[in-house]
Amino acid sequence: MSARPSPDEEAQAPHRLFGHVDGADAYSAALWAQQASAEIDAAHGAGKLPVLVGGTGLYLRTLIDGIAPVPEIDPDIRVRIRALPLEQAVGELAGLDPEAAARLRPTDTTRITRALEVVTATGRTLADWQRDRIGGIGHRIALSAMLLLPDRAWLTDRCDRRLAQMFEGGAVEEVRALLARTDIAPDAPVRRAIGVAEIERWLTGRDTRDAALTAARHATRQYAKRQYTWFRNQPPSEWLRTSETEKCALSVQIDTLLRHR
């Protein structure tokens, strides 16, 4: 369900860091930031302008601001915490890091587990570690940023159409191939990507195609809603924000942005 650029799109301009990691390999925002930084430096070295496009706030923030230098978590601690029922993990987190327990959604297993692992293993909360970020490139590059915040109804319709195109354009085959691999654990991050579980239920006869598409659309809408809220509120106030969806108007704004960098 990567929905990576098509060959025609990639032919229009060089693309980097698309489809370059196998599903069985461990990956993280920190590793992506290292690779993105190297690609940016290479583009600058070649006299070209790198354009960073994406919608994952964690990855962008890691690249620009750096990452907290949290040490490796003891494997025994990690195994114990990941085996906890979610309700118990939330309870332990409330005792050790009440601020994180209050801030995180009680169903956000990944973030709750991470916060509990860090505070248990290090004695410091994740928020405390995050105040000591290292490795960001924001201080050494000239960044011209634009946030696209389109009309919500337009965005929802686009998400729905994209899911339908993905179902018709190879996503089902991609999930089938993923499920056939014995070297990828059932709880691997790639198996938790939006659409994988929904298509798996269809392929195993537990859902119809229409039900799988409806569920994947719902999950995508929820994800888009969270990302929209993050990008509207979290980035610096001086970053240009636009709700334009017309290509001609948007291209004028991009041209203006780059000419004033």
Secondary structure as GFF3:
##gff-version 3
##sequence-region A 1 261
A	DSSP	alpha_helix	7	12	.	.	.	ID=ss1
A	DSSP	alpha_helix	29	45	.	.	.	ID=ss2
A	DSSP	alpha_helix	57	65	.	.	.	ID=ss3
A	DSSP	beta_strand	66	67	.	.	.	ID=ss4
A	DSSP	alpha_helix	75	82	.	.	.	ID=ss5
A	DSSP	alpha_helix	86	96	.	.	.	ID=ss6
A	DSSP	alpha_helix	98	103	.	.	.	ID=ss7
A	DSSP	alpha_helix	109	122	.	.	.	ID=ss8
A	DSSP	alpha_helix	126	130	.	.	.	ID=ss9
A	DSSP	beta_strand	134	135	.	.	.	ID=ss10
A	DSSP	beta_strand	146	148	.	.	.	ID=ss11
A	DSSP	alpha_helix	152	168	.	.	.	ID=ss12
A	DSSP	alpha_helix	171	179	.	.	.	ID=ss13
A	DSSP	three_ten_helix	189	192	.	.	.	ID=ss14
A	DSSP	alpha_helix	196	203	.	.	.	ID=ss15
A	DSSP	alpha_helix	209	233	.	.	.	ID=ss16
A	DSSP	beta_strand	240	242	.	.	.	ID=ss17
A	DSSP	alpha_helix	247	259	.	.	.	ID=ss18
###
